[in-house]
Amino acid sequence: MVIQSHARLMVTAGERVTVIAGSGDGQALPAGTEFELVPEMDSQHPAILRASQELEQGRIPASFEQLTGLLQEKLTSILAGFDRLIVHNVFTKHFNLPLTVAILRLLDKGDWRGWIAWCHDLTWTSPHSRSKVHPGYPWDALRTYRPELTYVAVSRQRQRELAGLLGVPIEDIKVIYNGVSPEVLLGLSPEGKALTECLGLWKGDLALLMPVRITQAKNIEFAMRVVAALKERGVRPTLVISGPPDPHDQSNMEYYRGLKQLRGQMNLDEEIRFVYDTAGEKGQPGLIDMNTLGELYRASDLLFMPSHREGFGMPVLEAGLVGLPVVCANIPAAEEIGGQEVLAFPGEATPDAVANLIQNWVETSKQYRLRQRIRTNYTWQAIFDHDILPLLEGVRTA
């Protein structure tokens, strides 16, 4: 999963990317990724398995040098065409010691700048694996520092362990976390992903959803004033109104145009987004089906319903099912369905009072704060932009 995400991001950034592995199929990789197969790299290759079984018992198998030489020969021709090489786990795990030694010998022989030791796990410090390595050659290769390499650990804990194992200052080990793909975990279709990006749903601190048609009964102008009050408090909100106005009702269309005018007057063009403003098929106004609306629910932080009235309050049901917190006016329909599990405010509440209610939720909800932290710092795209791309540029020019 990690290598697949790295490859996808690198290809998207315009890099030429090749995955070199002992098993697999290039068709499983992101489009544009090349694939080189070296069967002896596979830890499950029969010859490697036999050698590993002896190595785990503290014996160097007779085949060790032959396997190491074979891997060294195959990799020499493949690696000649690359200026950067990311080696995942091979420098610190025992699953294919002939491969580890072969790569280190290549490092000894050539001017291999731009090599990165990406260390997820460490055999020498693992309670489970420590018994499978032994003092001396070749096991010590897994705990020998090589200054030519750039070392990356996947957490602060691994950074400390690796620095201690290699006997180097902790700052010599970079930390780059693994990430998540929001579109995968949230089940976003390509259309849903494009829509969330178009709406700027995750550009701010707080994504509020009003899954309603644009009618005066929905009290959208009040919602806009709440957004303005949140913005004044230093919160960066994004409010998405998902439904359209009724094109056959002139008063509704006038209400919609008035809302857009008010949005401009309040300097909220970036914070207030109408799906209807987005271009649909053949340039028509944006209209979405229930599946796409479900994606907006999953991508949002809060359901906001300041309606004057509701006949039933379907959004409360939908939000409850996907675990989306609800802030709503205390209209009977919403309270009847949501009970004490919704954050309700009286109809006469001011925008400032409702903004205070929402801000208090923002500041006290651990679930929201964790979601926001991950969305800001730990998506694959954020990690690539902040950490991986500078690393790649750094090792290329070193």
C-alpha positions as CSV (number, residue, x, y, z in Angstrom):
1,M,0.0,0.0,0.0
2,V,2.8,2.4,0.9
3,I,4.8,1.7,-2.3
4,Q,1.7,2.0,-4.4
5,S,0.8,5.4,-2.9
6,H,4.4,6.6,-3.3
7,A,4.4,5.5,-6.9
8,R,1.1,7.1,-7.8
9,L,2.2,10.5,-6.2
10,M,5.6,10.4,-7.9
11,V,4.1,9.6,-11.3
12,T,1.6,12.4,-10.9
13,A,4.4,14.8,-10.1
14,G,6.1,13.9,-13.4
15,E,8.7,11.5,-12.1
16,R,9.8,8.3,-14.0
17,V,9.1,5.5,-11.5
18,T,10.0,1.9,-11.6
19,V,9.2,-0.7,-8.9
20,I,11.8,-3.5,-8.6
21,A,10.5,-6.5,-6.8
22,G,10.8,-10.3,-6.6
23,S,7.1,-11.1,-7.4
24,G,4.0,-9.4,-8.6
25,D,2.5,-7.9,-11.8
26,G,3.1,-4.5,-13.2
27,Q,-0.6,-4.2,-14.0
28,A,-1.3,-3.9,-10.3
29,L,0.8,-0.7,-10.0
30,P,-0.5,2.8,-10.7
31,A,-0.7,3.8,-14.4
32,G,2.6,5.0,-15.7
33,T,4.7,2.9,-13.3
34,E,7.2,0.6,-14.8
35,F,8.0,-2.8,-13.3
36,E,11.2,-4.9,-13.1
37,L,11.0,-8.5,-11.9
38,V,14.0,-10.1,-10.1
39,P,12.7,-13.4,-8.7
40,E,15.5,-13.9,-6.2
41,M,14.5,-10.6,-4.5
42,D,11.3,-12.4,-3.3
43,S,11.7,-13.5,0.3
44,Q,9.5,-16.5,-0.6
45,H,11.7,-17.7,-3.5
46,P,12.6,-21.3,-2.8
47,A,16.4,-20.7,-2.7
48,I,16.0,-17.7,-0.5
49,L,13.7,-19.5,1.9
50,R,16.2,-22.4,2.3
51,A,19.0,-19.9,2.9
52,S,17.0,-17.9,5.4
53,Q,16.1,-21.0,7.4
54,E,19.8,-21.8,7.9
55,L,20.6,-18.1,8.6
56,E,18.0,-18.0,11.3
57,Q,19.8,-20.9,13.0
58,G,23.1,-19.0,13.0
59,R,24.6,-20.8,10.0
60,I,25.8,-19.3,6.7
61,P,24.5,-21.5,3.9
62,A,26.8,-22.7,1.2
63,S,24.5,-20.9,-1.4
64,F,24.9,-17.5,0.3
65,E,27.7,-16.1,-1.8
66,Q,26.2,-17.5,-5.0
67,L,22.8,-15.9,-4.3
68,T,24.4,-12.6,-3.3
69,G,26.5,-12.5,-6.5
70,L,23.5,-13.3,-8.6
71,L,21.4,-10.5,-7.1
72,Q,24.3,-8.1,-7.4
73,E,24.8,-8.9,-11.0
74,K,21.1,-8.5,-11.9
75,L,20.6,-5.3,-9.9
76,T,23.8,-3.7,-11.4
77,S,22.3,-3.5,-14.9
78,I,18.8,-2.4,-13.7
79,L,19.9,0.3,-11.3
80,A,22.4,2.0,-13.7
81,G,19.5,4.0,-15.2
82,F,18.3,5.6,-12.0
83,D,19.5,8.6,-10.0
84,R,17.5,7.7,-6.9
85,L,16.7,4.4,-5.2
86,I,14.3,3.9,-2.3
87,V,15.0,0.6,-0.6
88,H,12.1,-0.5,1.6
89,N,13.1,-2.5,4.7
90,V,15.9,-4.4,3.1
91,F,18.6,-2.6,5.1
92,T,17.0,-3.5,8.5
93,K,15.0,-6.7,8.1
94,H,16.3,-10.2,7.8
95,F,13.9,-11.8,5.3
96,N,16.5,-11.7,2.4
97,L,20.0,-11.3,3.7
98,P,21.6,-12.1,0.3
99,L,19.7,-9.1,-1.1
100,T,20.8,-6.9,1.7
101,V,24.5,-7.8,1.2
102,A,24.2,-7.5,-2.5
103,I,22.9,-4.0,-2.3
104,L,25.6,-3.0,0.2
105,R,28.2,-4.4,-2.1
106,L,26.8,-2.3,-4.9
107,L,27.0,0.7,-2.6
108,D,30.7,-0.1,-2.0
109,K,31.6,-0.4,-5.7
110,G,29.8,2.5,-7.3
111,D,29.0,6.1,-7.0
112,W,25.4,5.4,-5.9
113,R,24.2,8.8,-4.7
114,G,20.5,9.3,-4.1
115,W,19.9,6.1,-2.2
116,I,17.3,6.1,0.6
117,A,17.0,3.5,3.3
118,W,13.2,3.5,4.1
119,C,13.0,1.7,7.4
120,H,9.5,0.5,8.5
121,D,10.7,-2.3,10.8
122,L,13.9,-3.4,12.5
123,T,14.9,-7.0,13.1
124,W,17.6,-6.3,15.7
125,T,15.2,-4.4,18.0
126,S,12.1,-6.5,17.5
127,P,11.1,-8.9,20.3
128,H,9.6,-11.2,17.8
129,S,12.5,-11.3,15.3
130,R,15.6,-10.6,17.4
131,S,16.3,-14.3,17.9
132,K,16.6,-14.8,14.1
133,V,19.8,-12.8,13.8
134,H,23.2,-13.4,15.3
135,P,26.4,-11.4,15.9
136,G,28.8,-11.2,13.0
137,Y,28.6,-11.4,9.2
138,P,26.1,-11.2,7.5
139,W,23.6,-10.4,10.2
140,D,25.5,-7.3,11.3
141,A,24.7,-5.8,7.9
142,L,21.3,-5.0,9.4
143,R,22.7,-2.8,12.0
144,T,25.6,-1.1,10.3
145,Y,25.4,2.6,9.5
146,R,26.2,3.7,6.0
147,P,26.8,7.4,5.7
148,E,26.2,7.3,1.9
149,L,22.5,6.5,2.6
150,T,19.7,8.8,3.6
151,Y,17.8,7.1,6.4
152,V,14.0,7.4,6.8
153,A,12.0,6.0,9.6
154,V,8.2,5.9,9.6
155,S,7.6,7.2,13.2
156,R,9.4,8.9,16.0
157,Q,9.6,5.6,17.9
158,R,11.3,3.9,14.9
159,Q,13.6,7.0,14.6
160,R,14.8,6.5,18.1
161,E,15.2,2.7,17.7
162,L,17.1,3.1,14.5
163,A,19.4,5.8,15.8
164,G,20.2,3.7,18.8
165,L,20.8,0.6,16.6
166,L,23.1,2.4,14.2
167,G,24.8,4.5,16.9
168,V,24.1,7.8,15.2
169,P,22.5,11.1,16.4
170,I,18.7,11.0,16.2
171,E,18.7,13.9,13.8
172,D,20.6,11.8,11.2
173,I,17.3,9.8,10.7
174,K,14.5,11.6,8.9
175,V,10.9,10.8,9.9
176,I,8.3,10.5,7.1
177,Y,4.9,9.1,8.2
178,N,2.6,6.9,6.2
179,G,-0.6,8.5,5.0
180,V,-4.2,7.8,4.1
181,S,-6.1,8.4,0.9
182,P,-9.4,10.2,1.7
183,E,-11.0,9.2,-1.5
184,V,-10.4,5.5,-0.8
185,L,-11.4,5.5,2.9
186,L,-14.5,7.8,2.3
187,G,-15.5,5.8,-0.7
188,L,-15.4,8.8,-3.1
189,S,-16.1,8.2,-6.8
190,P,-13.9,10.1,-9.3
191,E,-16.9,12.5,-9.7
192,G,-17.2,12.9,-5.9
193,K,-13.5,13.5,-5.5
194,A,-13.6,16.1,-8.2
195,L,-16.6,17.8,-6.6
196,T,-15.0,18.0,-3.2
197,E,-11.9,19.5,-4.7
198,C,-14.0,22.0,-6.8
199,L,-15.9,23.1,-3.7
200,G,-12.8,23.5,-1.7
201,L,-14.4,21.3,1.0
202,W,-11.1,20.6,2.8
203,K,-9.3,23.8,2.3
204,G,-10.6,25.3,5.6
205,D,-10.8,24.1,9.1
206,L,-14.4,23.1,9.2
207,A,-16.6,21.6,6.5
208,L,-20.3,22.3,7.0
209,L,-23.0,20.7,4.8
210,M,-26.5,21.9,4.1
211,P,-28.1,19.1,2.1
212,V,-31.1,21.2,1.1
213,R,-32.8,22.9,-1.8
214,I,-32.3,26.6,-2.1
215,T,-35.5,28.0,-0.6
216,Q,-36.3,30.7,1.9
217,A,-37.6,28.0,4.3
218,K,-34.0,26.7,4.7
219,N,-32.8,30.1,6.2
220,I,-29.6,30.1,4.1
221,E,-28.9,33.7,4.7
222,F,-28.7,33.0,8.5
223,A,-26.2,30.2,7.8
224,M,-24.1,32.7,5.8
225,R,-24.1,35.1,8.8
226,V,-23.0,32.2,11.1
227,V,-20.2,31.4,8.7
228,A,-19.1,35.1,8.8
229,A,-19.2,35.0,12.6
230,L,-17.0,31.8,12.7
231,K,-14.6,33.5,10.3
232,E,-14.3,36.5,12.6
233,R,-13.4,34.1,15.4
234,G,-10.4,32.7,13.4
235,V,-12.2,29.5,12.3
236,R,-11.9,28.8,8.5
237,P,-15.3,27.4,7.6
238,T,-16.6,26.1,4.3
239,L,-20.3,25.8,3.9
240,V,-21.7,23.7,1.1
241,I,-25.3,24.0,0.0
242,S,-26.0,20.9,-2.1
243,G,-29.4,21.4,-3.7
244,P,-30.6,23.7,-6.5
245,P,-33.2,26.4,-6.6
246,D,-36.4,25.7,-8.3
247,P,-35.9,27.0,-11.9
248,H,-39.7,27.2,-12.4
249,D,-40.2,29.4,-9.3
250,Q,-39.2,33.0,-10.1
251,S,-39.1,33.9,-6.4
252,N,-36.7,31.0,-5.6
253,M,-34.4,32.1,-8.4
254,E,-34.5,35.7,-7.1
255,Y,-33.7,34.3,-3.6
256,Y,-30.7,32.4,-5.0
257,R,-29.4,35.4,-6.8
258,G,-29.8,37.5,-3.7
259,L,-27.8,35.0,-1.7
260,K,-25.0,35.2,-4.1
261,Q,-25.1,38.9,-4.0
262,L,-25.0,38.8,-0.1
263,R,-22.2,36.3,-0.3
264,G,-20.1,38.8,-2.2
265,Q,-21.0,41.7,0.0
266,M,-19.9,39.7,3.1
267,N,-16.6,38.6,1.4
268,L,-17.5,35.0,1.7
269,D,-17.1,33.8,-1.9
270,E,-14.5,31.2,-0.8
271,E,-16.4,30.1,2.3
272,I,-19.9,29.7,0.9
273,R,-20.2,27.2,-2.0
274,F,-23.3,26.2,-3.9
275,V,-23.1,22.9,-5.8
276,Y,-25.5,24.5,-8.3
277,D,-22.7,26.9,-9.2
278,T,-20.4,24.0,-10.3
279,A,-20.6,23.1,-14.0
280,G,-22.5,19.9,-14.7
281,E,-22.7,18.0,-17.9
282,K,-22.4,20.2,-21.0
283,G,-22.0,23.2,-18.9
284,Q,-25.4,22.9,-17.2
285,P,-25.8,23.9,-13.5
286,G,-24.5,21.4,-11.0
287,L,-27.0,18.8,-10.0
288,I,-26.0,15.7,-8.0
289,D,-27.7,12.4,-7.3
290,M,-28.1,10.7,-3.9
291,N,-24.9,8.7,-4.3
292,T,-22.8,11.9,-4.7
293,L,-24.7,13.5,-1.9
294,G,-23.8,10.6,0.3
295,E,-20.1,11.3,-0.6
296,L,-20.5,14.9,0.6
297,Y,-21.9,13.6,3.9
298,R,-18.9,11.4,4.4
299,A,-16.5,14.2,3.5
300,S,-18.1,16.9,5.7
301,D,-17.5,17.6,9.4
302,L,-20.9,18.9,10.5
303,L,-24.5,18.9,9.2
304,F,-26.0,22.4,9.6
305,M,-29.8,23.0,9.5
306,P,-31.0,26.5,10.6
307,S,-34.3,25.9,8.8
308,H,-37.4,27.9,9.7
309,R,-39.4,24.7,9.2
310,E,-39.1,21.1,8.1
311,G,-41.8,18.7,7.2
312,F,-39.7,15.7,8.2
313,G,-36.0,16.5,8.5
314,M,-34.5,13.7,6.3
315,P,-30.9,15.2,6.6
316,V,-30.9,14.3,10.3
317,L,-31.5,10.6,9.4
318,E,-28.8,10.7,6.8
319,A,-26.3,12.4,9.0
320,G,-27.0,10.1,11.9
321,L,-26.4,7.0,9.7
322,V,-22.9,8.2,8.6
323,G,-22.0,9.5,12.0
324,L,-22.1,13.2,11.1
325,P,-22.8,15.6,14.0
326,V,-25.9,17.7,13.6
327,V,-26.4,21.4,14.5
328,C,-29.9,22.5,13.8
329,A,-32.7,24.9,14.8
330,N,-35.0,23.4,17.4
331,I,-37.7,22.7,14.8
332,P,-40.0,19.9,15.9
333,A,-39.2,17.6,13.0
334,A,-35.5,17.6,13.7
335,E,-35.8,17.2,17.5
336,E,-38.4,14.4,17.1
337,I,-35.9,12.4,15.0
338,G,-32.7,13.5,16.6
339,G,-33.7,13.8,20.2
340,Q,-30.9,14.8,22.6
341,E,-28.3,13.6,20.1
342,V,-28.4,16.8,18.0
343,L,-27.1,20.2,19.0
344,A,-30.2,22.4,18.8
345,F,-30.5,26.1,19.1
346,P,-33.7,28.2,19.5
347,G,-35.2,29.9,16.5
348,E,-34.5,33.3,17.9
349,A,-30.8,32.7,18.4
350,T,-28.4,35.2,16.9
351,P,-25.7,34.2,14.4
352,D,-23.1,35.0,17.1
353,A,-24.8,32.6,19.5
354,V,-24.9,29.8,17.0
355,A,-21.3,30.5,16.0
356,N,-20.4,30.1,19.7
357,L,-22.2,26.8,19.8
358,I,-20.3,25.5,16.8
359,Q,-17.0,26.9,18.0
360,N,-17.4,25.2,21.4
361,W,-18.1,21.9,19.6
362,V,-15.0,22.4,17.4
363,E,-12.8,23.0,20.5
364,T,-14.2,20.1,22.6
365,S,-14.7,17.3,20.0
366,K,-11.8,15.0,20.0
367,Q,-13.2,13.1,17.0
368,Y,-13.3,16.3,15.0
369,R,-9.8,17.5,16.1
370,L,-8.3,14.1,15.1
371,R,-10.1,14.2,11.8
372,Q,-8.9,17.7,11.1
373,R,-5.3,16.9,12.1
374,I,-5.2,13.9,9.8
375,R,-6.9,15.7,6.9
376,T,-4.4,18.5,7.2
377,N,-1.2,16.7,7.8
378,Y,-1.5,12.9,7.1
379,T,-3.1,12.5,3.7
380,W,-0.7,11.0,1.2
381,Q,-0.8,14.2,-0.8
382,A,0.1,16.4,2.2
383,I,2.9,14.0,3.2
384,F,4.2,14.0,-0.4
385,D,4.1,17.8,-0.7
386,H,5.7,18.5,2.7
387,D,8.1,15.6,3.1
388,I,8.6,13.2,0.2
389,L,9.1,15.7,-2.6
390,P,11.7,17.8,-0.7
391,L,13.5,14.5,0.2
392,L,13.6,13.4,-3.5
393,E,14.9,16.8,-4.6
394,G,17.5,16.8,-1.8
395,V,19.0,13.4,-2.6
396,R,19.1,14.1,-6.3
397,T,21.2,17.2,-5.8
398,A,23.4,15.8,-3.0
